[in-house]
Amino acid sequence: MKASLGLRAGLLSLLIFVAIVGIWQIATLPTAATGPAMDPEYAKLVGAAAATGTKSSMPTPADIGATIWKHLADPFYIRGSNDKGIGIQLAYSLGRVLLGFGLAALVAIPLGFLIGMSPLVYRALDPFIQILKPVSPLAWMPLALYTIKDSAISSIFVIFICSVWPMLINTAFGVGSVRREWLNVARTLEVGPFRTAFKVILPAAAPTIMTGMRISVGIAWLVIVAAEMLVGGTGIGYFVWNEWNNLSIANIVTAILLIGLVGLLLDQGLAWLAKLVTYPE
Amino acid sequence: MEHRPLISIEGLARRFGDSSQPAVFENIWFGVDKGEFCCLIGHSGCGKTTILNVLAGLDSPSEGAVIVDNREIDGPSLDRAVIFQGHALLPWLTVMGNIAFAVSSRWPKWDRTRVQDHARRFIELVGLKGAEDKRPAQLSGGMKQRVGIARALSIQPKMLLMDEPFSALDALTRGMLQDEVLRICADTQQTVFMITHDVDEAILLADRIVLMTNGPGARIAEIVVNTMPKNERHRNDLHKHPQYYAIRNHLVEFLVNRSKNFDAEIAGMNYDPRRIKLVKPGLAAVNPPAEVVPFRHSS
């Protein structure tokens, strides 16, 4: 009998993983010192072994494993402003993302409702949305820093501005494309506008709105790393930049893996919420 | 004062676009009496659904008005329940939720238990007991339409408006539902206005059948009185009834030939859109020459 698709896919994933780690291991094997003479400054910077070429400055899989273990064993320590546990840094970033994203939802969903229900508002706001939507959220950063004068709030604002568009557009689309016959049911039952909005339009548009929220949180998580690299201080983006300055590739790789993992959890969380409001037709 | 029916359609016309466009239908006058089952028959495109939407208050006419209970209608009302062609259930609600939504719209002050008890009565009426917690996606087409019927009846409207309610169903389910609608409407003395293009459905259900000509410029040609008594109409032996073929042939003849040549038919005759001719083709079949009559009633 054939093994189930899930099992076979899992085996293949494992195989790919082993292959990647294997190639990585081979690529970072120490080599004989045959390289040309090094600039002593550079040698000092990357360490003697790497500079002479006997050991690649790229960490081996085992180094990474050890680093990850070190971080996971003690994720929440604080030893000075530039040395905080990776858990703390992730928590800062998550907090900013959730705050910016939550504020964006508070603005985008009611506004999207209005746009979806009123062709007039839709036409009036469309040029603004079309022009502002493609702007990279980081382009807002100087403006935010200048007006808000607080780097932490500025990064939250950047998250806000990048999460607002997908939610706004999806909400407007979901609300605007609620089936005519459902609205007619509400009309023939003489249901008032507020009850129609909450009992008919909102549940009908909920799956589309949730899709917008899922896209938004994904973008917000992408942008926070870049935003924190710019504003500095705390957060996983700042951590990555700081470790680049320390030339600690192992810490950077660890951060990349953790950023991916948290992003996955955010996406799955919203996917789960979306499933709750989805209805089969 | 002249007798006025419960629903009075007076001089209705509807054109899409500006007034230079030809009307889909115009000068439509007819009425539906209280407790009557009235069917409107015509080809696609003659504006049947538009007339029903105007009656429901979902569309407004270009000319004319609809008077219900001596008041001109100006929008939808809980007094006029609509059974939609595509059932139009809210898919995120259960059967109970869909009907309770209607019931609590009708009686906003009722508490939850009272709403549910009331809804349950109508779920049982349409034979869906046990399916209260199912979602529309889990129901067959016939069951969905039953929910639609229960939802419409549950608000206890003054009249039911049905837009080809059985057209999306298979023949067997359609027949069963027609029987139930006949039974429920007879029990509740419901006033019904129904659109159909199924001749047999009209004969089975309707007391009067309004015939509409083809659009554009569609009008009411005549009104066929169904002279078959309600208690003699049974789906399975409808065709054995002495009046059946006379009525059916009359309707089919209209749909096949007269509906498109009606203008030529009335040319030179005094057709008055306000006084539509009532015809009783069924009686011609059972009123044979006078000498035969005594035999029929001798026993």
Interface residues (C-beta under 8 A of the other chain):
Chain A: R179 E181 W182 N184 V185 R187 T188 L189 E190 V191 R195 K199 V200 P203 A204 A206 V277 Y279 P280 E281
Chain B: A56 G57 L58 G75 P76 S77 L78 R80 A81 V82 F84 G86 A88 L90 P91 W92 F101 A102 S105 R106 R135 P136 A137 I155
